[in-house]
Amino acid sequence: MPIEFMYDKNGLTAAISGEIDHHAAAEMRIMTDGELERAMPRTLTFDMRGVTFMDSSGVGLILGRARTMKRWGGRIRITAPSGRVEKMLKLSGLAPLIVKSGKEGEKNA
């Protein structure tokens, strides 16, 4: 499965692996929205350590979930993006959502 969900005291973590292209992003959107509707967590963390490729569809996936979380008064975080994925996130204006190791409580949206 390209996305695995885990719950803990910090909310919901969506661990993504593989490529996030148009097809994969559509599937991940459906799965993530279902988990969000079911659990309504205060924090959604995208763990991107397993992502090998991401295009603008991945950016759209994150932006859409960020809007949902903001409507609910929650926040979204991104952890462990590869160098290429981090560059894409920065170019897209999503850099403030990236949480560096050891600074988990500092950045949120």
Secondary structure by P-SEA (a helix, b strand, c coil): ccbbbbbccccbbbbbcccccaaaaaaaaaaaaaaaaaccccbbbbbccccccccaaaaaaaaaaaaaaaaaccbbbbccccaaaaaaaaaaccccccccccccccccc
